[in-house]
Amino acid sequence: KATIMKDEVKNETITLKDINGKEIIETPIEKGFTFSDFENKVVLVNFFATWCPPCKAEIPHLIELKNKYSDKFNVISVLLEENKSPAEVSSFIKEHKINYFVSTEESANFEAAKIFGVKGFPTMFLFDKDGKKIAFYPGATPAEIIEQDILKTVGK
């Protein structure tokens, strides 16, 4: 099980960027991370690859969760693939109707994966609205489990 220890983290921010140049600044805090633009929201960080079947299988669930809890919850997807062209990423996003942030900034993405201790795909982390890590999901995770954790976290 991967854990993020304060002293392991090189207390530095990481700038995630999507294909349109939108940026999200990920800032380490004592027990997790904060994400610019998503203050006061529960955030699911999803590390994935476009060739990974379980990653693709999770996309409809992530879209549904984002739609259902859009006022309190958001998804940040972090692409861990080398040399993926913007056109390839764009067509993947269109094909799967992805409605959440997908970071395509290769060096930042791999740096984030290292800091988070990602060992395989898919890997997800859930953070509460204060940036504290609430859950870690190694491998394919049923949407119901993620949704229960979101509900506990948003206080519904």
N, C-alpha and C positions, 0 to 999 in steps of 0.2 A: 504494500500500500504506500503510495507516494504521499509524503507530507511536506509542507512548506515550513521550514524553520527560519525564523527571522535572521539568524546569523549566517544561514546559507545564502540568503538572497543578497545580491550586490545592490543594496538599497537604491536602485535606479529605476527610472520610468522607462517604459517601452511604448513606442508609438506604433500602433497598429493602423494600417491604411487599407482602404478598399480600392477597387479598380477605378472608382470615380475620384479618388484622392481624398475622400472624407477620412478624418483621423479620429482615433479614440486613444487617449492617453491612459495607459495602465500604470497605476502608481502603487508600489508596495506599501502596506500598512502592517501593523503588528500581527494580525491574524488573517491576512488575506490581501486583497487589492481593491482599489477604487478605480472606477472607469469613468472618464470624462463623458459628458452627455447622458450618462445613465445614473446620475446621482439620485438617491432615494428610490432606486429600482432594484429589484432582485435580478441578478445577472447570471446566466448560464454561459460558461465559456466552453466551447465545443472544439476540440482538436480533431481534424479529420483529413482524409485524402479523397480525391475524386474517384479513384479506382477501387475504393474499399466498399464492398457490398453492405456490411452492417451500417456504415456511415450513411450511405445513400438511403437505406431503409429507415433511418431515424429522421430524415429531413421532413417528411409530412407531419410527424409528431411535433417537431420543433416549430414548424409553421403554425400548427394548430394551437400549441401552448402560447406562442407569441400573440396570436390573434385573440385568444381567450382572455389573457391577462395583460393586454398591451399597456394598460395604464400603470401597472406595477412591476412589469417583468420585461426583460429583453434578452436576446441571444446574441452572443458574439462568437462567430465561427472563425477558427484559425486554420488556414490551409497549410498543411505540412507536405509540400511537394516542391521539388526543384524544377526550375525552368518551365513553369506553366505560363503560357502566354496569356495576356489580358483577354484575347479573343476566346481562348479555350475556357478560361474561368467564366467569362461573361456568358458563353453559351451553356455552360454547366448550370449557372445560376438561373438562366431563363428556362432551361429544360426542366429543372426541378422546382420552378416557381418560388425560389427562396426570397423571403421578405424580410430577412434579418441581415445584420452586418456580417460581411465575410472579409476577413483580413487577408490580403494577398501580398503583403510586404514581406518577401521571403526571409530576409535576415532577421527582422523583428519577430516573425512567427517562430523561427527555429530557436531564437533566444528565449522567447516566452515558453516554448515547450521545455527547454532546458531548466528554466527557473521553476516551472510547475512540476517537473519530474515526469513528463509524459514518456511512457514506454511502448505504447501501441495505439491502435485505432479501433474504434473511436474512444476517446477519453474526454470526460466532461467534469467540470467543477461548478458547483452552485454557490453563489455568494449572496448574502443578505443585503438589504439596502444600505447598510453601513460598510459593506465591503468585506465582512467577515466570512471566511469559508465555512459553509454549512454542510456540503456533501461532496463526495468524490465518486464518480461513476466510471470504473475501468471497464471497457468493453460495452457491447450493446446493452442498453438498459431500457426496460419497459417504460413507456410513456407514463403509465399510471404511477410508478414509483417517483418519477421526476415531478409529476403533478402534485402528488401528496406532499413532497418536500417544498414545492413552491407555495402550496396552500398554507402549510405550517409557517413558512417564512413571511408571507405577506400578511399573515394574521387574519385569514378569513375563517 
